[in-house]
Amino acid sequence: MNHPPEQSLVRRSGPVGVLFALFLVCLLWLSIARGALLAMNWSRLYDEPALWRMFAMGLRMDTIVICQLFAIPAILYLLLPGKVVRERLVAVLLTLAAGVLIVMEICTPNFMAEFDRRPDRVYYEYLRYPHEVFGTLLKTYPVQLVVAALLIASLTFSFWWLTRRRMSVAADWSWPARLLAFPVMAVLLFGGIRSSLGHRPANLSTAAYSGNHLVNELAASSTYTLFTAIYMSRNEADAAALYARMDRQDVLTRVRKYTGTDLEYPVPDIPTLHRQPAAISPPSKPPNVVIVLMESLGAGFVGGLGGLPLTPNIDRLSSEGLSFTQLYATGTRTVRGLEAVITGFPPTASASVLKLPAAQGNFFTLARLLREHGYATQFVYGGVSNFDNMGKFFRENGFDTFIEQKDFKDPALLGTWGVSDEDLVVKAHELFQAQQRPFFSVLLTTSNHVPFEFPQGRIKLHEEPAGTRNNAVKYTDYAIGKLFELARTAPYFENTIFLVVADHDARVFGEDLVPIDRFRIPGFIIGPGVPRRHEDRVASQIDLAPTLLGLLGIETTHPMIGRDVLHLAADAPGRAIMQYGDANGFRVGDKVVVHQPHMSAETFLYKDGRLLPTEHDVELERDALAHLLWADTTYRERQYRLPKH
């Protein structure tokens, strides 16, 4: 019997042809759904430049999720024996996969109308209460619910029919032929899921390419955003179950007293939201704000803090403004430094908020606050935006622009972690010069990271070979000096406040439950109105944002619990919050409380770089616990935000 050419091609392509055809059908469905969402939101998107990029990015993100859903059915289709059983089982699995895609996209318009984002953590939390949720939907949207159910049923049945039809036409390859096809299919599926030849696979930060929140939401599919939220929720922990419980009002009272001033908290659902008055007279022109976060640069590398003589530029610049001599990081990873400095949020028993699902929108950041005051907001990074979910988190939480590796042309060096620090500061300087209004910008350096790659000939090496931590620190210091050298030649310099601070120390370790000395980091603020002085009290990274705000001459409202160190009472003790693995340190003056999971709190005296056990300070231990519980509850209940206007 002779088959038509197209039918003959389908037949010869066997199971591979079936999978490819169904893959294209799913891809078409997601593209149609994206187009429908675009049409529904056209009034908010019509003037966005290059909207076609949303569909191009969508194809990439859709490929990822379809390959994930097709992986197991594809493997079974190629490896299982028995044609009838194999095809029926695989048809069911493929139809279930397509059904997920169909259901999620049909549910999306109503969800977006309510929450202005694709289904995420809130969506699957609602699914835990099907009686209440579906009862509400049935009473509120009875007609829409019936139409949606019929549409889902008809589309899912159509996919089932198409799947069985394609399988019946396709040739049943022999076992050796299917076995030979398996590694090729496995490579294609793995490549589709990873969607990157770089160090890290694509993720939601890859799709967050625009400064427009809605564009980023539409670029991915609802199945992808839901799967990501479920995956990210694994990083959440219950602080009360790990440490101890405390009355909610007691928690708030204890946390609030550490702000250092008498404040009013008028918004019940944002219980730490308060007004920070302008500490200085408003300047004639709002000052720009630049934060430089330096990778892995503890006090032990800084000559001015008693460390190695590796940082002449940092030592010199520190003397030009406010220098913190007892500043402590909140954690041991860059995400903790970003979390503390840019959001003012303390560490929790969970992962950093950059990676937690409930913080991927409407979470407080300095960028979100300053944008409301007319600032342009930028994040400048020499690596790729999907590392540690930075691109997604920051674009969704106040940053208009995210500069990453692909935005650098002809860098002096492109290493494992991205472009060199000098490329970073040169790019930032160009960006600053182009601004037409006040700007808030964050720079994140990377050269001081294993394997310590930096351009040759910039520094006199501290030691041989070149690729060592100490040499990389010297190079980062060189780049900091270059930034200020360039800035001093530009008009923006005279009206810019710079905060330069480390994210954390390198290789934090020690014999104590929390090796306090390895959390000490350099930090200084220079610029107009910044006093030249040393701040010798203990301070935390979470104090830096409120201190910056105090120097701007504007009245702000925010939920941060850090303190403006320049306006603390003279007798107010310093405070620092530190997380080391599962141990959480809370230091006030020279007393340190350490909480560990499922253990009683311990009080220590910090002396000569060591923690010395001392008698329990019950009140201080409860203060420390209050901060742990506050952060956990505030995140879970979405209370760390600005009020809606």
Backbone hydrogen bonds, N-H to C=O, Kabsch-Sander energy under -0.5 kcal/mol:
donor,donor_aa,acceptor,acceptor_aa,energy
8,S,4,P,-2.9
9,L,5,P,-2.2
10,V,6,E,-2.1
11,R,7,Q,-2.4
12,R,8,S,-2.6
13,S,9,L,-1.9
14,G,10,V,-0.5
14,G,11,R,-1.2
16,V,13,S,-0.7
17,G,13,S,-1.7
18,V,14,G,-1.7
19,L,15,P,-2.4
20,F,16,V,-2.4
21,A,17,G,-2.4
22,L,18,V,-2.3
23,F,19,L,-2.2
24,L,20,F,-2.1
25,V,21,A,-1.8
26,C,22,L,-2.2
27,L,23,F,-2.4
28,L,24,L,-2.5
29,W,25,V,-2.3
30,L,26,C,-2.3
31,S,27,L,-1.8
32,I,28,L,-2.5
33,A,29,W,-2.5
34,R,30,L,-2.1
35,G,31,S,-2.4
36,A,32,I,-2.2
37,L,33,A,-2.2
38,L,34,R,-2.3
39,A,35,G,-2.3
40,M,36,A,-2.3
41,N,37,L,-1.5
42,W,39,A,-1.2
44,R,41,N,-1.6
45,L,41,N,-0.7
45,L,42,W,-1.0
46,Y,42,W,-2.3
48,E,45,L,-2.2
51,L,48,E,-0.6
53,R,50,A,-1.7
54,M,51,L,-1.6
55,F,51,L,-0.7
55,F,52,W,-0.6
56,A,52,W,-2.0
57,M,53,R,-3.1
58,G,54,M,-1.9
59,L,55,F,-2.2
60,R,56,A,-1.4
61,M,57,M,-2.6
62,D,58,G,-3.0
63,T,59,L,-2.0
64,I,60,R,-1.5
65,V,61,M,-1.7
66,I,62,D,-2.6
67,C,63,T,-2.4
68,Q,64,I,-1.9
69,L,65,V,-2.1
70,F,66,I,-2.4
71,A,67,C,-1.0
74,A,70,F,-2.7
75,I,71,A,-2.1
76,L,72,I,-2.5
77,Y,73,P,-2.5
78,L,74,A,-1.5
79,L,75,I,-1.9
80,L,76,L,-2.4
86,R,82,G,-2.6
87,E,83,K,-2.6
88,R,84,V,-2.2
89,L,85,V,-2.6
90,V,86,R,-2.6
91,A,87,E,-2.4
92,V,88,R,-2.0
93,L,89,L,-2.3
94,L,90,V,-2.9
95,T,91,A,-2.1
96,L,92,V,-2.4
97,A,93,L,-2.2
98,A,94,L,-2.6
99,G,95,T,-2.7
100,V,96,L,-2.0
101,L,97,A,-1.7
102,I,98,A,-2.5
103,V,99,G,-3.0
104,M,100,V,-2.5
105,E,101,L,-1.7
106,I,102,I,-2.1
107,C,103,V,-2.1
108,T,104,M,-0.9
111,F,107,C,-1.5
112,M,108,T,-3.1
113,A,109,P,-2.0
114,E,110,N,-1.2
115,F,111,F,-2.9
116,D,112,M,-2.3
124,Y,120,D,-1.7
125,E,121,R,-2.1
126,Y,122,V,-2.0
127,L,123,Y,-1.3
128,R,125,E,-1.1
129,Y,126,Y,-2.1
133,V,129,Y,-2.7
134,F,130,P,-2.6
135,G,131,H,-1.6
136,T,132,E,-2.1
137,L,133,V,-2.4
138,L,134,F,-2.5
139,K,135,G,-1.7
140,T,136,T,-2.4
141,Y,137,L,-3.2
145,L,141,Y,-2.4
146,V,142,P,-1.8
147,V,143,V,-2.6
148,A,144,Q,-2.7
149,A,145,L,-2.3
150,L,146,V,-2.5
151,L,147,V,-2.5
152,I,148,A,-2.7
153,A,149,A,-2.6
154,S,150,L,-2.5
155,L,151,L,-2.5
156,T,152,I,-2.5
157,F,153,A,-2.5
158,S,154,S,-2.2
159,F,155,L,-2.0
160,W,156,T,-2.2
161,W,157,F,-2.8
162,L,158,S,-2.5
163,T,159,F,-2.7
164,R,160,W,-2.5
165,R,161,W,-2.3
166,R,162,L,-2.7
167,M,163,T,-2.2
168,S,164,R,-2.0
169,V,165,R,-1.5
170,A,166,R,-2.1
171,A,11,R,-2.4
173,W,171,A,-1.1
178,R,174,S,-2.4
179,L,175,W,-2.5
180,L,176,P,-2.2
181,A,177,A,-1.6
182,F,178,R,-1.3
184,V,180,L,-0.6
185,M,181,A,-2.5
186,A,182,F,-2.9
187,V,183,P,-2.3
188,L,184,V,-2.2
189,L,185,M,-2.6
190,F,186,A,-2.6
191,G,187,V,-2.8
192,G,188,L,-2.4
193,I,189,L,-2.4
194,R,190,F,-2.6
195,S,191,G,-3.0
202,A,194,R,-2.6
206,T,203,N,-1.3
207,A,203,N,-1.1
208,A,204,L,-1.2
209,Y,207,A,-2.0
213,H,211,G,-0.6
216,N,212,N,-1.8
217,E,213,H,-1.9
218,L,214,L,-2.3
219,A,215,V,-1.4
220,A,216,N,-0.8
220,A,217,E,-0.6
225,T,221,S,-2.1
226,L,222,S,-2.2
227,F,223,T,-2.6
228,T,224,Y,-2.4
229,A,225,T,-2.1
230,I,226,L,-2.4
231,Y,227,F,-2.5
232,M,228,T,-3.0
233,S,229,A,-1.6
234,R,231,Y,-1.3
235,N,232,M,-2.0
236,E,233,S,-1.7
239,A,237,A,-0.8
242,L,238,D,-1.6
243,Y,239,A,-2.6
251,V,247,D,-2.2
252,L,248,R,-2.1
253,T,249,Q,-2.5
254,R,250,D,-2.3
255,V,251,V,-2.4
256,R,252,L,-2.8
257,K,253,T,-1.6
258,Y,254,R,-0.5
258,Y,255,V,-1.2
259,T,256,R,-1.8
260,G,257,K,-0.8
263,L,261,T,-0.8
270,I,267,V,-1.7
273,L,270,I,-2.4
274,H,558,H,-2.5
276,Q,556,T,-3.6
288,N,495,N,-2.9
289,V,439,F,-2.7
290,V,497,I,-2.7
291,I,441,S,-2.9
292,V,290,V,-0.5
292,V,499,L,-3.2
293,L,291,I,-0.6
293,L,443,L,-3.3
294,M,292,V,-0.6
294,M,501,V,-2.7
297,L,294,M,-0.6
297,L,504,H,-1.3
299,A,520,R,-2.5
301,F,298,G,-1.8
302,V,299,A,-1.7
303,G,301,F,-0.6
305,L,302,V,-1.4
306,G,303,G,-1.9
307,G,302,V,-2.8
308,L,300,G,-2.4
310,L,301,F,-0.8
310,L,308,L,-2.2
315,D,311,T,-2.6
316,R,312,P,-2.2
317,L,313,N,-2.9
318,S,314,I,-2.3
319,S,315,D,-0.8
319,S,316,R,-0.7
320,E,317,L,-1.9
321,G,318,S,-1.1
322,L,525,I,-2.7
323,S,321,G,-0.7
323,S,533,R,-2.6
324,F,322,L,-0.5
324,F,523,G,-2.7
325,T,323,S,-0.7
325,T,535,E,-2.1
326,Q,535,E,-0.8
327,L,521,I,-0.6
328,Y,539,A,-2.1
329,A,519,F,-2.8
336,R,333,R,-0.7
337,G,333,R,-1.6
338,L,334,T,-2.8
339,E,335,V,-2.5
340,A,336,R,-2.5
341,V,337,G,-2.7
342,I,338,L,-2.3
343,T,338,L,-0.7
343,T,339,E,-1.2
344,G,339,E,-0.5
344,G,340,A,-0.8
345,F,339,E,-1.5
351,A,235,N,-1.7
355,K,352,S,-2.2
356,L,353,V,-0.7
359,A,356,L,-1.3
360,Q,357,P,-1.5
361,G,359,A,-0.6
362,N,396,E,-0.8
364,F,640,Y,-2.1
366,L,342,I,-2.8
368,R,397,N,-0.6
369,L,365,T,-2.0
370,L,366,L,-3.0
371,R,367,A,-2.3
372,E,368,R,-1.2
373,H,369,L,-0.6
373,H,370,L,-0.7
374,G,371,R,-1.6
375,Y,370,L,-2.3
376,A,438,P,-2.8
378,Q,440,F,-2.5
379,F,401,T,-2.2
380,V,442,V,-3.4
381,Y,379,F,-0.5
381,Y,403,I,-2.2
382,G,444,L,-0.8
387,F,384,V,-1.6
389,N,386,N,-1.5
390,M,387,F,-1.9
391,G,385,S,-3.2
393,F,389,N,-2.2
394,F,390,M,-2.8
395,R,391,G,-2.1
396,E,392,K,-2.0
397,N,393,F,-0.6
398,G,395,R,-0.6
399,F,394,F,-2.3
400,D,377,T,-0.7
400,D,398,G,-0.6
401,T,377,T,-1.7
403,I,379,F,-3.3
405,Q,383,G,-3.3
407,D,404,E,-2.4
408,F,405,Q,-1.8
415,G,413,L,-0.6
415,G,418,G,-3.0
418,G,415,G,-1.1
419,V,382,G,-1.7
420,S,413,L,-1.5
424,L,420,S,-1.8
425,V,421,D,-2.2
426,V,422,E,-2.2
427,K,423,D,-2.3
428,A,424,L,-2.3
429,H,425,V,-2.5
430,E,426,V,-2.1
431,L,427,K,-2.2
432,F,428,A,-2.8
433,Q,429,H,-2.2
434,A,430,E,-1.1
435,Q,432,F,-1.3
440,F,376,A,-3.3
441,S,289,V,-2.6
442,V,378,Q,-2.1
443,L,291,I,-3.2
444,L,380,V,-1.9
445,T,293,L,-2.3
445,T,443,L,-0.5
449,H,447,S,-1.8
452,F,449,H,-3.5
458,R,455,P,-0.7
461,L,459,I,-0.7
468,T,466,A,-2.4
472,A,468,T,-2.2
473,V,469,R,-2.4
474,K,470,N,-1.9
475,Y,471,N,-2.1
476,T,472,A,-2.5
477,D,473,V,-2.5
478,Y,474,K,-2.0
479,A,475,Y,-2.4
480,I,476,T,-2.4
481,G,477,D,-2.3
482,K,478,Y,-2.1
483,L,479,A,-2.3
484,F,480,I,-1.9
485,E,481,G,-2.1
486,L,482,K,-2.6
487,A,483,L,-2.7
488,R,484,F,-2.1
489,T,486,L,-1.4
490,A,487,A,-1.9
493,F,487,A,-0.6
493,F,490,A,-1.2
494,E,491,P,-0.8
495,N,492,Y,-1.5
496,T,493,F,-1.6
497,I,288,N,-2.9
498,F,496,T,-0.5
498,F,526,I,-3.1
499,L,290,V,-2.9
500,V,498,F,-0.5
500,V,524,F,-2.6
501,V,292,V,-2.6
501,V,499,L,-0.5
502,A,522,P,-1.7
503,D,294,M,-2.7
504,H,294,M,-0.5
516,I,514,V,-2.0
518,R,515,P,-1.7
519,F,516,I,-2.1
520,R,517,D,-0.9
521,I,327,L,-2.5
523,G,324,F,-0.5
524,F,500,V,-2.2
525,I,322,L,-2.5
526,I,498,F,-2.1
530,V,527,G,-1.8
533,R,321,G,-1.4
533,R,531,P,-1.0
535,E,323,S,-3.3
536,D,534,H,-0.8
539,A,326,Q,-2.6
541,Q,328,Y,-1.5
543,D,540,S,-2.0
544,L,541,Q,-1.3
545,A,541,Q,-0.5
547,T,543,D,-1.7
548,L,544,L,-2.4
549,L,545,A,-2.4
550,G,546,P,-1.8
551,L,547,T,-0.6
551,L,548,L,-1.5
552,L,549,L,-1.4
554,I,549,L,-0.6
556,T,276,Q,-2.4
558,H,274,H,-2.2
561,I,344,G,-0.6
565,V,563,R,-1.0
567,H,564,D,-1.9
568,L,565,V,-0.9
572,A,569,A,-1.9
575,R,538,V,-1.0
576,A,587,R,-2.4
578,M,585,G,-2.7
579,Q,330,T,-2.1
580,Y,583,A,-3.2
583,A,580,Y,-2.1
584,N,595,H,-2.5
585,G,578,M,-3.5
585,G,583,A,-0.5
586,F,593,V,-2.4
587,R,576,A,-3.0
588,V,591,K,-2.5
589,G,574,G,-2.0
591,K,588,V,-2.1
592,V,604,F,-2.5
593,V,586,F,-2.6
594,V,602,E,-2.5
595,H,584,N,-2.3
598,H,242,L,-4.1
599,M,596,Q,-1.6
602,E,594,V,-1.9
604,F,592,V,-2.9
605,L,612,L,-2.9
606,Y,590,D,-3.3
606,Y,604,F,-0.5
607,K,605,L,-0.7
607,K,610,R,-2.5
610,R,607,K,-1.6
612,L,605,L,-2.9
612,L,610,R,-0.6
614,T,603,T,-2.0
618,V,616,H,-0.8
621,E,617,D,-2.5
622,R,618,V,-2.1
623,D,619,E,-2.1
624,A,620,L,-2.4
625,L,621,E,-2.2
626,A,622,R,-2.3
627,H,623,D,-1.6
628,L,624,A,-1.6
629,L,625,L,-2.6
630,W,626,A,-2.8
631,A,627,H,-2.0
632,D,628,L,-1.7
633,T,629,L,-2.7
634,T,630,W,-2.9
635,Y,631,A,-1.9
636,R,632,D,-2.3
637,E,633,T,-2.6
638,R,635,Y,-1.6
639,Q,634,T,-2.8
640,Y,634,T,-0.5
641,R,639,Q,-0.9
